Amino acid sequence: MRLALIAPTSALEEFASQSNGVHLVLAPVALRDVAYRDFYRKRADAGDLIVLDNGAFEFGIPLPVPDILEAARAVSATTVVAPDFPKQNWRITVTAALEFATVLPKRYGIFVCPQSEIGDVEGWLDGFEQLRAVPRLTHIGMSILACPNAFCELTGTGDIELNRLVATAYVKRQILSKHPLGATKIHYLGLGHRLDLIRHYDIASSLDTSSPVWHGWHGISYGYGFLPGGKLALPVDFGAPALPANDLRRGVIQSNIDTLKKHAADSEIY
C-alpha cells in the first residue's frame, strides 16, 4: 500500500517528499498557497500521481466545481475527487459525480468517494457500485468520514478502523467477489489511531494521512503502533512555520513515518 504523506507547506520538501509516488492535494490550500501549489506541480512533473481532493472533508461539502477545476490546473493534477456529500443520501453523490464527469477536462482521471446518510449501509454499498460507472474512473475512496457514517449503527461505534474494516469486508464479499475492480484502484482517505490494523486494508492501493507528521509536530510518537490518546482534534496548520534545524520533533516525525511505512508494507492487495 502506497502512502501519501500530508504536511504543512514548510515541511513538504522534508516529509511529504517521502510519499510513495502518490500525493493527496487539498484544493482549498492549493488555491491560496503558492508554495504549496509549486511543490505539487513539481511532483507532477516528476511523474508522481497527484490526487486533488475537493474540500468536502474540511467543509462538509465540496468546493464549487469552478474552484476544483482551478485547483486541478494549478497543481497539474492526475485525477480529481468528484464532489461528494457526507451524511447525505447516497444518490446525491452519485448524481454529482456523473455530472462532474461531463465538465472535467478529459486530461484528468476521476476519483469517487461513496457517501450515505448515517447508518445507511445498503445506500453506501449501492453508491459504491453505481459510482463504478463514472467515466475515466481511476480510484474509489474509502473515507474516514463515510465508512463510520454508514456502518456506525451496525458496529455500535464510530471508531474509524473498526468501521473501515467492516466496510472492507462488505466490499470484498458483496461487490469484488462478483465484479472485480479491473484497472480501478481503492484509496483509503485518512488514518485513525491504530496503525496495526491497516494491514487488514488489503484492498487498498494507497492511503493518505497527515498523522505521522502532524502528531510528530506536537511531539507525539506512535510508540507501540498506535496513538494512546487517540487522534489530535487540532486540524493541520498548513501555514505553520518551519521547525528549527535542531528541533527534536524532527526525529519524532521521521520515526512516525518509518513506523507507518512498515505497517503499510504489511498490507497486500486483495
C-alpha positions as CSV (number, residue, x, y, z in Angstrom):
1,M,0.0,0.0,0.0
2,R,1.5,3.3,-1.1
3,L,1.4,6.3,1.3
4,A,0.6,9.9,0.5
5,L,2.0,11.9,3.4
6,I,0.4,15.3,4.1
7,A,2.4,18.1,5.8
8,P,2.4,21.8,6.4
9,T,3.8,23.7,3.5
10,S,7.1,24.5,5.3
11,A,7.7,20.7,5.7
12,L,6.7,19.5,2.3
13,E,10.2,19.1,0.9
14,E,11.4,17.3,4.1
15,F,8.5,15.0,4.8
16,A,5.8,14.9,2.1
17,S,8.6,14.1,-0.4
18,Q,8.8,10.7,1.4
19,S,5.4,9.7,-0.1
20,N,5.5,6.6,-2.3
21,G,4.9,8.4,-5.6
22,V,1.3,9.4,-4.8
23,H,0.1,12.7,-3.1
24,L,-3.3,13.9,-1.9
25,V,-3.5,17.7,-2.6
26,L,-6.1,19.7,-0.8
27,A,-7.9,22.1,-3.1
28,P,-8.6,24.9,-0.5
29,V,-4.9,25.0,0.3
30,A,-3.8,24.9,-3.3
31,L,-6.0,27.9,-4.1
32,R,-4.4,30.1,-1.5
33,D,-0.8,28.9,-1.1
34,V,1.6,29.5,-4.0
35,A,4.5,27.5,-2.4
36,Y,2.1,24.5,-1.8
37,R,1.0,24.6,-5.4
38,D,4.6,24.8,-6.7
39,F,5.7,21.8,-4.7
40,Y,3.0,19.5,-6.1
41,R,3.3,20.8,-9.6
42,K,7.0,19.8,-9.4
43,R,6.0,16.4,-8.1
44,A,3.6,16.0,-11.0
45,D,6.4,17.0,-13.4
46,A,8.5,14.2,-11.8
47,G,5.8,11.7,-12.7
48,D,4.1,11.3,-9.3
49,L,0.3,10.6,-9.1
50,I,-1.4,13.8,-7.9
51,V,-4.9,13.3,-6.4
52,L,-6.8,16.6,-6.0
53,D,-9.3,16.5,-3.1
54,N,-12.4,18.6,-3.3
55,G,-12.6,20.1,0.2
56,A,-15.6,18.1,1.5
57,F,-13.6,16.8,4.5
58,E,-12.7,20.3,5.6
59,F,-16.0,22.0,5.0
60,G,-18.7,19.2,5.0
61,I,-19.5,20.0,1.4
62,P,-17.2,20.1,-1.7
63,L,-15.9,23.4,-3.1
64,P,-17.8,24.8,-6.1
65,V,-16.8,23.0,-9.3
66,P,-15.1,26.0,-10.9
67,D,-12.8,26.2,-7.8
68,I,-12.0,22.5,-8.1
69,L,-11.1,22.9,-11.7
70,E,-8.9,25.9,-11.0
71,A,-7.0,24.0,-8.3
72,A,-6.6,21.0,-10.6
73,R,-5.0,23.2,-13.2
74,A,-2.8,24.9,-10.6
75,V,-1.2,21.6,-9.3
76,S,-1.2,19.6,-12.6
77,A,-3.5,17.0,-11.0
78,T,-3.6,13.5,-12.4
79,T,-7.0,12.6,-11.0
80,V,-9.6,14.7,-9.3
81,V,-12.0,13.8,-6.5
82,A,-15.6,14.3,-7.8
83,P,-18.0,16.3,-5.5
84,D,-19.2,14.1,-2.6
85,F,-21.6,14.9,0.1
86,P,-21.0,13.4,3.6
87,K,-24.1,12.4,5.6
88,Q,-26.4,13.0,2.6
89,N,-28.4,10.5,0.6
90,W,-26.1,8.3,-1.4
91,R,-27.8,9.2,-4.7
92,I,-26.7,12.9,-4.4
93,T,-23.0,11.9,-4.6
94,V,-23.6,9.5,-7.5
95,T,-25.5,12.2,-9.4
96,A,-22.9,14.9,-8.7
97,A,-20.0,12.6,-9.8
98,L,-21.7,11.7,-13.1
99,E,-22.4,15.4,-13.7
100,F,-18.8,16.3,-12.8
101,A,-17.5,13.8,-15.4
102,T,-19.3,15.9,-18.1
103,V,-17.4,19.1,-17.2
104,L,-14.0,17.8,-16.1
105,P,-11.4,18.1,-19.0
106,K,-10.5,14.7,-20.4
107,R,-6.9,15.0,-19.4
108,Y,-7.9,14.3,-15.8
109,G,-9.0,11.0,-14.3
110,I,-11.9,10.9,-11.8
111,F,-11.7,9.7,-8.2
112,V,-15.1,9.0,-6.5
113,C,-16.0,8.7,-2.8
114,P,-19.2,6.9,-1.8
115,Q,-21.3,8.7,0.8
116,S,-24.5,8.0,2.6
117,E,-26.8,9.1,5.4
118,I,-26.0,7.9,8.9
119,G,-26.4,4.2,9.3
120,D,-27.3,3.5,5.6
121,V,-25.1,0.6,4.9
122,E,-27.0,-0.5,1.8
123,G,-27.1,3.0,0.4
124,W,-23.3,3.3,0.8
125,L,-22.8,-0.1,-1.0
126,D,-25.3,0.9,-3.7
127,G,-23.3,4.2,-4.2
128,F,-20.1,2.3,-4.4
129,E,-21.4,0.0,-7.1
130,Q,-23.1,2.8,-9.1
131,L,-20.1,5.1,-8.9
132,R,-18.1,2.5,-10.8
133,A,-20.0,3.6,-13.9
134,V,-18.4,7.1,-13.8
135,P,-16.3,7.7,-17.0
136,R,-12.5,7.8,-16.7
137,L,-12.7,6.3,-13.2
138,T,-9.2,5.8,-11.6
139,H,-10.0,5.4,-7.8
140,I,-12.7,4.7,-5.3
141,G,-12.2,6.3,-1.9
142,M,-12.8,4.6,1.5
143,S,-13.3,7.7,3.7
144,I,-12.7,8.1,7.4
145,L,-16.0,10.1,7.4
146,A,-18.1,7.9,5.0
147,C,-17.3,4.5,6.5
148,P,-18.1,5.4,10.1
149,N,-21.2,7.3,8.9
150,A,-22.5,4.3,7.0
151,F,-21.5,1.5,9.4
152,C,-21.7,3.1,12.9
153,E,-25.2,1.7,13.7
154,L,-24.2,-1.8,12.5
155,T,-21.0,-1.8,14.6
156,G,-22.2,0.3,17.5
157,T,-19.2,2.6,17.4
158,G,-17.8,5.5,15.4
159,D,-14.3,4.0,15.5
160,I,-12.6,4.7,12.2
161,E,-10.6,1.5,11.9
162,L,-13.4,-0.9,13.0
163,N,-15.9,0.6,10.6
164,R,-13.5,0.6,7.7
165,L,-12.5,-3.0,8.4
166,V,-16.2,-3.9,8.3
167,A,-16.7,-1.8,5.2
168,T,-13.7,-3.6,3.6
169,A,-15.3,-6.9,4.4
170,Y,-18.6,-5.9,2.9
171,V,-16.9,-4.6,-0.3
172,K,-14.9,-7.8,-0.7
173,R,-17.9,-10.1,-0.1
174,Q,-20.7,-8.3,-1.8
175,I,-19.0,-6.4,-4.6
176,L,-15.5,-7.5,-5.5
177,S,-16.3,-11.2,-5.3
178,K,-18.8,-10.7,-8.1
179,H,-17.3,-7.7,-10.0
180,P,-13.5,-7.3,-9.8
181,L,-12.2,-3.8,-10.0
182,G,-10.1,-4.1,-13.1
183,A,-7.9,-1.1,-13.5
184,T,-9.7,1.0,-10.9
185,K,-7.9,1.3,-7.6
186,I,-9.1,1.7,-4.0
187,H,-7.6,4.6,-1.9
188,Y,-8.2,4.9,1.8
189,L,-8.8,8.6,2.8
190,G,-7.2,9.3,6.1
191,L,-5.9,7.3,9.0
192,G,-7.2,6.6,12.5
193,H,-5.2,5.8,15.7
194,R,-4.4,2.1,15.1
195,L,-1.5,1.5,12.7
196,D,-1.5,-2.2,13.5
197,L,-4.9,-2.6,11.8
198,I,-4.1,-1.1,8.4
199,R,-2.5,-4.4,7.4
200,H,-6.1,-5.6,7.0
201,Y,-6.9,-2.8,4.5
202,D,-5.9,-5.4,2.0
203,I,-7.9,-4.0,-1.0
204,A,-6.1,-0.6,-0.7
205,S,-3.7,0.6,-3.4
206,S,-2.9,3.7,-1.4
207,L,-3.7,5.7,1.7
208,D,-3.2,9.4,2.6
209,T,-2.6,10.8,6.0
210,S,-1.2,13.8,7.9
211,S,-0.9,11.7,11.1
212,P,2.8,10.9,11.3
213,V,3.8,14.5,10.5
214,W,1.2,16.4,12.4
215,H,1.3,14.2,15.6
216,G,5.1,14.3,15.5
217,W,4.9,18.1,15.1
218,H,3.2,18.1,18.5
219,G,5.8,15.7,20.0
220,I,3.5,12.7,19.8
221,S,5.1,9.4,18.9
222,Y,3.3,6.3,17.6
223,G,5.2,4.3,20.2
224,Y,3.8,0.8,20.0
225,G,2.0,1.3,16.7
226,F,-1.0,3.4,17.9
227,L,-1.9,6.7,19.5
228,P,-2.7,6.1,23.1
229,G,-4.6,9.4,23.4
230,G,-6.4,9.0,20.1
231,K,-6.1,11.4,17.2
232,L,-5.5,15.1,17.7
233,A,-8.6,17.1,17.2
234,L,-6.5,20.0,16.1
235,P,-6.5,20.3,12.3
236,V,-3.3,20.6,10.3
237,D,-2.0,24.2,10.1
238,F,-0.6,24.3,6.6
239,G,0.9,27.7,7.3
240,A,2.9,26.5,10.4
241,P,6.4,28.0,10.4
242,A,9.3,25.6,9.7
243,L,10.7,23.6,12.6
244,P,14.1,24.8,13.8
245,A,17.0,22.8,12.4
246,N,17.9,21.2,15.8
247,D,14.3,20.6,16.9
248,L,13.8,17.1,18.4
249,R,10.4,16.9,16.9
250,R,12.0,16.3,13.5
251,G,13.2,12.9,14.8
252,V,9.7,12.1,16.2
253,I,8.2,12.8,12.8
254,Q,10.7,10.7,10.9
255,S,10.2,7.8,13.4
256,N,6.4,8.1,12.9
257,I,6.8,8.0,9.1
258,D,9.2,5.0,9.2
259,T,6.8,3.1,11.6
260,L,3.8,3.8,9.4
261,K,5.6,2.6,6.3
262,K,6.4,-0.7,8.0
263,H,2.8,-1.3,8.8
264,A,1.7,-0.2,5.3
265,A,4.1,-2.7,3.8
266,D,2.3,-5.5,5.5
267,S,-0.9,-4.8,3.6
268,E,-1.4,-6.8,0.5
269,I,-3.7,-6.0,-2.4
270,Y,-6.7,-8.3,-2.4
